[in-house]
Amino acid sequence: MTIIDSVIPLQDSWVPDDPGQWDSAGGAVSSWASGGVYLTGPAGLQSIFLANFRSSTTPPDSGSGEKNYDDGSFPMGTFAWRCLSKD
């Protein structure tokens, strides 16, 4: 997936490489000082959580995540994420 860091505050978004994997075309990115980011998707604002993901994240940073809905081919539950690039 790609997380787009907008120059306009509160307009960050995410786009999946394979929409069928997440059963989503993407959506908004929010943090609320949570120690990570929430990705809006089929289950609303907290569809996916990426712990320790910040605007300062660069390769090869990594962390844990959680998918909070059962749709798509990517399984529900916890997973590990890794930053592969930053433009």
DSSP file (Angstrom, degrees, kcal/mol; ACC not computed):
  #  RESIDUE AA STRUCTURE BP1 BP2  ACC     N-H-->O    O-->H-N    N-H-->O    O-->H-N    TCO  KAPPA ALPHA  PHI   PSI    X-CA   Y-CA   Z-CA
    1    1 A M              0   0    0      0, 0.0     2,-0.4     0, 0.0    25,-0.0   0.000 360.0 360.0 360.0 159.4    0.0    0.0    0.0
    2    2 A T  E     -A   15   0A   0     13,-3.0    13,-2.7     2,-0.0     2,-0.6  -0.970 360.0-155.7-118.7 131.4    1.0    3.6   -0.4
    3    3 A I  E     -A   14   0A   0     -2,-0.4     2,-0.7    11,-0.2    11,-0.3  -0.943  14.3-148.0-106.5 123.1    0.4    6.3    2.2
    4    4 A I  E     -A   13   0A   0      9,-3.4     9,-1.6    -2,-0.6     2,-1.0  -0.820   1.2-153.1 -98.3 115.7    0.3    9.8    0.7
    5    5 A D        -     0   0    0     -2,-0.7     7,-0.1     7,-0.2     2,-0.1  -0.777  21.2-152.7 -89.9 102.6    1.6   12.5    2.9
    6    6 A S        -     0   0    0     -2,-1.0     6,-0.1     2,-0.2     4,-0.1  -0.356  21.2-135.3 -76.5 153.1   -0.3   15.6    1.7
    7    7 A V  S    S+     0   0    0      4,-0.1    -1,-0.1     2,-0.1     5,-0.0   0.590  93.2  78.7 -79.2 -10.9    1.0   19.1    2.0
    8    8 A I  S >  S-     0   0    0      3,-0.1     3,-1.4     1,-0.0    -2,-0.2  -0.886  94.4-115.3 -99.7 118.5   -2.5   20.0    3.3
    9    9 A P  T 3  S+     0   0    0      0, 0.0    -2,-0.1     0, 0.0    -1,-0.0  -0.158  95.0  15.2 -53.9 144.4   -3.0   19.1    6.9
   10   10 A L  T 3  S+     0   0    0     -4,-0.1    19,-0.0     1,-0.1    18,-0.0   0.644 102.0  95.9  66.9  18.9   -5.6   16.4    7.7
   11   11 A Q    <   +     0   0    0     -3,-1.4    -4,-0.1    -5,-0.1    -1,-0.1   0.123  45.2 133.3-122.9  22.3   -5.8   15.3    4.0
   12   12 A D        -     0   0    0     17,-0.3    17,-1.8    -6,-0.1     2,-0.3  -0.399  32.9-177.5 -67.1 150.0   -3.3   12.3    4.1
   13   13 A S  E     -AB   4  28A   0     -9,-1.6    -9,-3.4    15,-0.3     2,-0.3  -0.924  20.5-135.9-144.2 167.9   -4.7    9.2    2.4
   14   14 A W  E     -AB   3  27A   0     13,-2.5    13,-1.5    -2,-0.3   -11,-0.2  -0.965  10.8-166.6-128.7 148.4   -3.7    5.6    1.6
   15   15 A V  E     -A    2   0A   0    -13,-2.7   -13,-3.0    -2,-0.3    11,-0.2  -0.996  19.0-132.4-134.5 125.8   -4.1    3.6   -1.6
   16   16 A P        -     0   0    0      0, 0.0     4,-0.0     0, 0.0    -2,-0.0  -0.501   7.0-140.8 -77.4 147.5   -3.7   -0.2   -1.8
   17   17 A D  S    S+     0   0    0      1,-0.3     0, 0.0    -2,-0.2     0, 0.0   0.853 103.4  26.1 -67.8 -35.3   -1.6   -1.8   -4.5
   18   18 A D  S >> S-     0   0    0      1,-0.1     3,-1.4    -3,-0.0     4,-0.9  -0.885  71.3-164.9-130.7  98.2   -4.3   -4.5   -4.8
   19   19 A P  H 3>>S+     0   0    0      0, 0.0     5,-1.7     0, 0.0     4,-1.3   0.802  89.8  59.7 -55.5 -30.8   -7.8   -3.3   -3.7
   20   20 A G  H 345S+     0   0    0      1,-0.2    53,-1.4     2,-0.2    54,-0.2   0.810  96.4  61.4 -67.4 -29.1   -9.0   -6.9   -3.5
   21   21 A Q  H <45S+     0   0    0     -3,-1.4    53,-3.0    51,-0.2    -1,-0.2   0.892 121.7  22.2 -63.0 -39.6   -6.4   -7.7   -0.9
   22   22 A W  H  <5S-     0   0    0     -4,-0.9    -2,-0.2     2,-0.3    -1,-0.2   0.442  99.9-127.7-105.7  -3.4   -7.9   -5.1    1.5
   23   23 A D  T  <5S+     0   0    0     -4,-1.3     2,-0.3    -5,-0.2    -3,-0.2   0.907  78.8  99.6  50.7  45.5  -11.4   -5.0   -0.1
   24   24 A S  S   <S-     0   0    0     -5,-1.7    -2,-0.3    -6,-0.1    -1,-0.2  -0.992  72.2-144.4-156.9 147.8  -10.9   -1.2   -0.2
   25   25 A A        -     0   0    0      1,-0.4     2,-0.2    -2,-0.3    -5,-0.1   0.342  67.8-101.1 -91.4   3.9  -10.0    1.5   -2.7
   26   26 A G        -     0   0    0    -11,-0.2    -1,-0.4    -7,-0.1     2,-0.3  -0.628  45.7-170.3 106.8-168.1   -8.2    3.3    0.2
   27   27 A G  E     -B   14   0A   0    -13,-1.5   -13,-2.5    -2,-0.2    14,-0.1  -0.977  35.0 -20.7 169.9-160.2   -9.2    6.2    2.3
   28   28 A A  E     -B   13   0A   0     -2,-0.3    12,-2.9   -15,-0.2     2,-0.4  -0.351  45.1-141.7 -77.9 155.2   -8.1    8.8    4.9
   29   29 A V  E     +C   39   0B   0    -17,-1.8   -17,-0.3    10,-0.2     2,-0.3  -0.979  25.1 173.8-116.7 129.0   -5.1    8.5    7.3
   30   30 A S  E     +C   38   0B   0      8,-2.4     8,-3.5    -2,-0.4   -17,-0.0  -0.945  18.9 177.9-133.6 153.6   -5.5    9.8   10.9
   31   31 A S    >   -     0   0    0     -2,-0.3     3,-1.4     6,-0.2     5,-0.3   0.708   8.2-169.7-124.1 -41.5   -3.3    9.7   13.9
   32   32 A W  T 3  S-     0   0    0      1,-0.3     5,-0.1     2,-0.1    -2,-0.0   0.829  77.8 -67.5  51.1  36.4   -4.9   11.5   16.9
   33   33 A A  T 3  S+     0   0    0      3,-0.1    -1,-0.3     1,-0.1     4,-0.1   0.876  97.5 142.5  53.8  41.1   -1.6   11.2   18.8
   34   34 A S  S <  S-     0   0    0     -3,-1.4     3,-0.1     2,-0.5    -1,-0.1   0.470  73.0-105.6 -92.2  -4.1   -2.2    7.5   18.9
   35   35 A G  S    S+     0   0    0      1,-0.3    17,-3.4    16,-0.1     2,-0.3   0.624  97.7  18.4  85.3  13.1    1.4    6.3   18.5
   36   36 A G  E    S- D   0  51B   0     15,-0.3    -2,-0.5    -5,-0.3     2,-0.4  -0.912  93.1 -74.7-178.5-158.0    0.7    5.3   14.9
   37   37 A V  E     - D   0  50B   0     13,-1.9    13,-2.8    -2,-0.3     2,-0.4  -0.969  22.7-143.3-130.6 147.3   -1.9    5.8   12.1
   38   38 A Y  E     -CD  30  49B   0     -8,-3.5    -8,-2.4    -2,-0.4     2,-0.6  -0.904  14.8-150.7-103.0 133.5   -5.4    4.6   11.5
   39   39 A L  E     -CD  29  48B   0      9,-3.3     9,-1.4    -2,-0.4     8,-0.5  -0.929  15.3-133.0-107.0 119.6   -6.4    3.9    7.9
   40   40 A T  E     +     0   0B   0    -12,-2.9     5,-0.2    -2,-0.6   -26,-0.1  -0.511  47.3 132.3 -72.3 135.6  -10.1    4.4    7.0
   41   41 A G  E >   - D   0  44B   0      3,-1.9     3,-2.2    -2,-0.2   -17,-0.1  -0.677  69.2 -35.4-155.7-151.6  -11.6    1.5    5.1
   42   42 A P  T 3  S+     0   0    0      0, 0.0     3,-0.1     0, 0.0    -2,-0.1   0.755 132.8  49.6 -58.0 -28.0  -14.7   -0.7    5.1
   43   43 A A  T 3  S-     0   0    0      1,-0.3     3,-0.4    26,-0.0     2,-0.2   0.225 115.6-114.2 -97.2  14.6  -14.9   -0.8    8.9
   44   44 A G  E X   -D   41   0B   0     -3,-2.2    -3,-1.9     1,-0.2     3,-1.4  -0.568  68.9 -13.1  93.1-154.7  -14.7    3.0    9.2
   45   45 A L  E 3  S+     0   0B   0      1,-0.3     3,-0.3    -5,-0.2    -1,-0.2   0.750 136.1  43.7 -61.1 -28.9  -12.0    5.1   10.8
   46   46 A Q  E 3  S+     0   0B   0     -3,-0.4    -1,-0.3     1,-0.2    22,-0.2  -0.128  71.1 123.8-112.3  37.7  -10.2    2.3   12.6
   47   47 A S  E <  S+     0   0B   0     -3,-1.4    21,-3.5    -8,-0.5     2,-0.4   0.917  84.0  13.4 -61.8 -44.7  -10.2   -0.3    9.8
   48   48 A I  E     -DE  39  67B   0     -9,-1.4    -9,-3.3    -3,-0.3     2,-0.4  -0.997  68.4-162.5-135.4 137.0   -6.4   -0.7    9.9
   49   49 A F  E     -DE  38  66B   0     17,-2.4    17,-2.1    -2,-0.4     2,-0.6  -0.985   3.2-164.5-122.2 131.2   -3.9    0.5   12.5
   50   50 A L  E >   -DE  37  65B   0    -13,-2.8   -13,-1.9    -2,-0.4     3,-1.3  -0.924  19.7-144.4-112.8 103.3   -0.1    0.8   11.9
   51   51 A A  E 3  S+D   36   0B   0     13,-2.0   -15,-0.3    -2,-0.6    13,-0.1  -0.393  79.4   9.0 -68.0 142.1    1.7    1.1   15.2
   52   52 A N  T 3  S+     0   0    0    -17,-3.4     2,-0.5     1,-0.2   -16,-0.2   0.604  88.5 139.9  64.2  15.4    4.7    3.4   15.3
   53   53 A F    <   +     0   0    0     -3,-1.3     2,-0.3   -18,-0.1    -1,-0.2  -0.805  24.0 160.7 -89.5 126.8    4.1    4.8   11.8
   54   54 A R    >   -     0   0    0     -2,-0.5     3,-1.8    -3,-0.1   -17,-0.1  -0.842  57.6 -98.0-137.2 171.2    4.8    8.5   11.7
   55   55 A S  T 3  S+     0   0    0      1,-0.3   -50,-0.1    -2,-0.3    -2,-0.0   0.750 124.0  58.6 -63.8 -21.8    5.5   11.2    9.1
   56   56 A S  T 3  S+     0   0    0      2,-0.0    -1,-0.3     0, 0.0     2,-0.1   0.419  77.6 126.1 -86.6   1.5    9.1   10.7   10.0
   57   57 A T    <   +     0   0    0     -3,-1.8    -4,-0.1     3,-0.0    -5,-0.0  -0.403  33.1 167.4 -63.9 131.6    9.0    7.0    9.0
   58   58 A T    >   -     0   0    0     -2,-0.1     3,-3.1    25,-0.1    25,-0.2  -0.925  36.6 -42.0-138.6 162.2   11.7    6.1    6.5
   59   59 A P  T 3  S+     0   0    0      0, 0.0    25,-0.1     0, 0.0     3,-0.1  -0.427 121.0  20.7 -61.8 140.3   13.1    2.8    5.1
   60   60 A P  T 3  S+     0   0    0      0, 0.0    24,-0.1     0, 0.0    -3,-0.0  -0.727  89.3 126.8-101.4  37.0   13.8    0.4    6.7
   61   61 A D    <   +     0   0    0     -3,-3.1    22,-3.0    21,-0.1     2,-0.3  -0.119  34.5 176.3 -52.9 151.3   11.5    1.3    9.6
   62   62 A S  E     + F   0  82B   0     20,-0.2     2,-0.3    -3,-0.1    20,-0.2  -0.929  11.7 155.5-150.4 171.7    9.0   -1.3   10.7
   63   63 A G  E     - F   0  81B   0     18,-2.1    18,-2.7    -2,-0.3     2,-0.2  -0.950  40.2 -74.1-174.8-168.0    6.3   -2.1   13.2
   64   64 A S  E     - F   0  80B   0     -2,-0.3   -13,-2.0    16,-0.3     2,-0.3  -0.684  39.6-174.9-107.0 163.9    3.1   -4.0   13.9
   65   65 A G  E     -EF  50  79B   0     14,-2.8    14,-1.8    -2,-0.2     2,-0.3  -0.908  14.5-142.2-147.6 174.5   -0.3   -3.5   12.6
   66   66 A E  E     -EF  49  78B   0    -17,-2.1   -17,-2.4    -2,-0.3     2,-0.6  -0.967   4.1-153.1-148.2 129.9   -3.9   -4.7   13.0
   67   67 A K  E     -EF  48  77B   0     10,-2.8    10,-2.5    -2,-0.3   -19,-0.2  -0.915  11.6-165.5-100.8 122.2   -6.6   -5.2   10.4
   68   68 A N        +     0   0    0    -21,-3.5     2,-0.3    -2,-0.6   -20,-0.1   0.007  61.3  57.9-104.6  27.4  -10.0   -4.9   12.2
   69   69 A Y  S    S-     0   0    0    -22,-0.2     8,-0.1     2,-0.1   -26,-0.0  -0.974  70.3-133.1-151.0 161.2  -12.4   -6.3    9.6
   70   70 A D        +     0   0    0     -2,-0.3     6,-0.2     6,-0.1     2,-0.1   0.468  67.0 105.5 -99.6  -3.4  -12.7   -9.7    7.8
   71   71 A D        +     0   0    0    -49,-0.1     3,-0.1     4,-0.1    -2,-0.1  -0.371  61.8  35.0 -80.5 158.9  -13.2   -8.6    4.1
   72   72 A G  S    S-     0   0    0      1,-0.1   -51,-0.2    -2,-0.1   -50,-0.2  -0.079  96.0 -79.2  87.0 169.6  -10.5   -8.9    1.4
   73   73 A S  S    S+     0   0    0    -53,-1.4   -52,-0.2     2,-0.1   -51,-0.2   0.699 104.7  90.6 -82.9 -19.3   -7.8  -11.6    0.9
   74   74 A F  S    S-     0   0    0    -53,-3.0     0, 0.0   -54,-0.2     0, 0.0  -0.664  88.5-113.9 -75.5 126.8   -5.5  -10.1    3.6
   75   75 A P        -     0   0    0      0, 0.0    -8,-0.2     0, 0.0     2,-0.1  -0.228  23.1-110.1 -68.4 149.6   -6.5  -11.8    6.9
   76   76 A M  S    S+     0   0    0     -6,-0.2     2,-0.3    -4,-0.1    -8,-0.2  -0.418  79.0  45.0 -68.3 148.7   -8.0  -10.0    9.8
   77   77 A G  E    S-F   67   0B   0    -10,-2.5   -10,-2.8    -8,-0.1     2,-0.1  -0.768  95.2 -13.6 117.0-160.4   -5.8   -9.6   12.9
   78   78 A T  E     +F   66   0B   0     -2,-0.3     2,-0.3   -12,-0.2   -12,-0.2  -0.443  56.8 162.3 -85.1 153.3   -2.2   -8.6   13.6
   79   79 A F  E     -F   65   0B   0    -14,-1.8   -14,-2.8    -2,-0.1     2,-0.4  -0.943  35.2-109.0-155.1 170.9    0.6   -8.3   11.1
   80   80 A A  E     -F   64   0B   0     -2,-0.3     2,-0.3   -16,-0.2   -16,-0.3  -0.886  29.1-161.8-107.8 141.7    4.0   -6.7   10.6
   81   81 A W  E     -F   63   0B   0    -18,-2.7   -18,-2.1    -2,-0.4     2,-0.3  -0.869   4.9-168.7-120.0 157.8    4.7   -3.7    8.3
   82   82 A R  E     -F   62   0B   0     -2,-0.3     2,-0.5   -20,-0.2   -20,-0.2  -0.985  24.1-124.2-146.3 133.8    7.9   -2.4    6.8
   83   83 A C        +     0   0    0    -22,-3.0     3,-0.1    -2,-0.3   -25,-0.1  -0.678  26.9 178.3 -78.5 122.7    8.6    0.9    5.0
   84   84 A L        -     0   0    0     -2,-0.5     2,-0.3     1,-0.3    -1,-0.2   0.747  61.3  -4.2 -98.5 -28.8   10.1    0.2    1.6
   85   85 A S        -     0   0    0    -27,-0.0     2,-0.3   -25,-0.0    -1,-0.3  -0.992  48.9-157.5-159.4 161.1   10.4    3.7    0.2
   86   86 A K              0   0    0     -2,-0.3   -28,-0.0    -3,-0.1    -3,-0.0  -0.947 360.0 360.0-145.1 122.7    9.7    7.4    0.9
   87   87 A D              0   0    0     -2,-0.3    -1,-0.1     0, 0.0     0, 0.0   0.442 360.0 360.0 -87.4 360.0    9.5   10.0   -1.9
